[in-house]
Amino acid sequence: EEDILNVFEVAKKQFGGVDVCINNAGLGYSSTVLEGTTSDWKSTLDVNVLGVCICTREFVKQMRERGVDDGHIFVLNSISGHVVIHDNASSMYTISKHAVTCMVECVRRELREKKSAIKITSISPGIVRTEFKARKYKLEDVEQSKKDYDKILKDPLEVEDISSAVVYALSTPPRMDINEVIIRPTHQVL
């Protein structure tokens, strides 16, 4: 939490604050509910749920302090926040992403109850060619793990596909709040 608070303090001092917050941290271990370790669970929940909550809280707090009410919060979630993947090794990751899906809707409602115009958008991609798999399985060759996505699925999403969704949501008029975007590769089933 202290690291997150420091980032927002630096942003406040150097830039006067931020108007867009992109929560893009994600962590997953090969960890089941029945056989996983508590330390892996805590790490997953700390990063995937609490980290997003803390960043969101601090962002809104800074916006209010500055008297700004038209910011935008993005949460890079996962398709795992909407479906239960058959891979039992991802149980805690899936649980954390379902919690994030719920958190986004709770924050949206809290903002509306406060008559705030701050927007919140959850972007839930399917399989994206990133270094996530290398980190999850502790693989040393990150570049090779990115190439391995082609063995999993024909034409996985690219990072640019996700960033284009962010740009689109940012370009919407004040009357329009895109709350949930699910992006799957064309050939992905789940």
N, C-alpha and C positions, 0 to 999 in steps of 0.2 A: 504494500500500500504506500509506503514511504516513497518508493521510486516513482509511482504514478503521481503522487502529490507534488513531487519535485518537478516532474515534467510540466505539469500545469502551472507551477510557479514560474518556471523559466519562460514558458510561453507568454505568461502575463507580463513579465518584466521586459522581455525582448520584443514582443509583438503587440502588446496591449491585450492579449487574449486570442482565442481562436473562435471562428464562426462555424467550422465544420469539424466534427470529431469522427474519425474512422477507427472503429474497434476491429482490429484485424489480428489479434493474437489468438492462436489456437494450439492446443496441445492434446495429444492422444498417445496412450500407451497400449501395448497389447495386453489388455487387462480385463478380465471377466469379473462379474459380480461374485461368483462363487469361489473363485481362486485368485483374484487380484490382491494386490497389497494395498494397505491403507495409505501408504505414502504415495503410491501412484494415483490413487483416487483423489487424495487431497490436492496433489499437484494439478490434476486435470480440472477439478472444480475451482481451485484458486485462480487458474489462468482463464478458463473458458467461461466461468460464471461470475465469480467475485471481481475479477479484473475488469470485465465489461461493466458490471454494476458500478464499480468505483469510478471508472473513466466517465461513465454517463453522468453520475452524480456530480462530479467535479466540473464537467463541461457545463451542465445546466447552472450550477452555482456561479461559475464565472460569467456566464451570459447574463444572469440576473444582476450580478454586481455591476456590470457595465451598462445595464439598462437596455440590452439588446435582446430582442425576442423573435428573431427570425433565423436562428441557426439550424443546423441539420446534423443529426446523429445517424451514423451508419454502423450497423453491426454485421460483420461478415460472419454469417452463421454457417449452416451446412444442411444439405438434404437430410442428413442424419437427425436434424431437429424436427423432422416431419414424418419420417418413416423409421421403422426399426430394421436396420441392416441385418442380414442373415449371418454376418461375421460376428460370432460371439466374442471374439477377441476385442471388439470395439464397444462392448457394453457400456463402460463408464463414459466413453466419449459420446455415445448416443444419448445417454442420460443427461449429460451436461448440455448438449445442444438442444434437447427438448426444453430444458430449463431456460436456456437463452431465448427460445421462441416465446415462451410464456413471459419472460422478463420484458421483451420488446413490447408486447401488447399491454402489459401493466404500465410501463413508462408512457406509452402513447396515451393511455387513459388518464394517467396522472397529469400529463401536460395539458390535455383538453380540459380537465376539471379546473386547472389553474388558469384557463383561458389563454394559454401560451400558444404562440404560432411556431414554436420550435418543432421541426419535423423529425421523425424517426423512421428509418428504413432498414429492414432486415433483408440481406441478400443471402440466399441459401443455394450455393452451387452444388452440383453433383461432382463428378470426377474432374479435377483441374490438374493440369501438369504443373506441379510445384515440388518443392523439397520436403513437403509434409511426410510423404511415405518414408523417405530416408531418415527423418527424425524419429518417426514413430517406431520403426524397426531397427533404429540405431545402425543404419547402413553408412559405410564410409564414403562410397562413391555417389555423391549427390547427383552429379550430372547423369550418371548411368541410371539412377533411380528415376529421374525425369523421363529418360528415354523408355524405360520399362512400362510407362503408362500405355504406350502403344500396344503392348502385349495384353493389357487388361481390357482395353476398349478401343475400338476404331474411332479416331478423331476425338480425343478428350478435349475438354475446354482448355483454353489458354488464359493466362492472367489478364490479357487485354480484354477478353470477353467480360470478365467481372468488372474491370475498371470502367468499361463502357456503360455498364448498368449504373455505376455510381455517377458518372457524368450525366447520364440521362435524368436520373432522379434529381440531381442538383439543378438541372435546367428547367424544371417544372415551375409553373407560376405559383404564387403564394396560396392560391385557393386549392391547390392539388398536393396531397401528401401520399406518396407511394409507400405503403407500410410493409409489404411483403413481396419479394421477388424470388421466385424459384427458377433457377437456370440449370438445365441438364444438357449434357451432350446429346445430340440427336439419337445416338445409338444406345444410350443408357436406359436400362429397363426401370430400375427403382428411382 
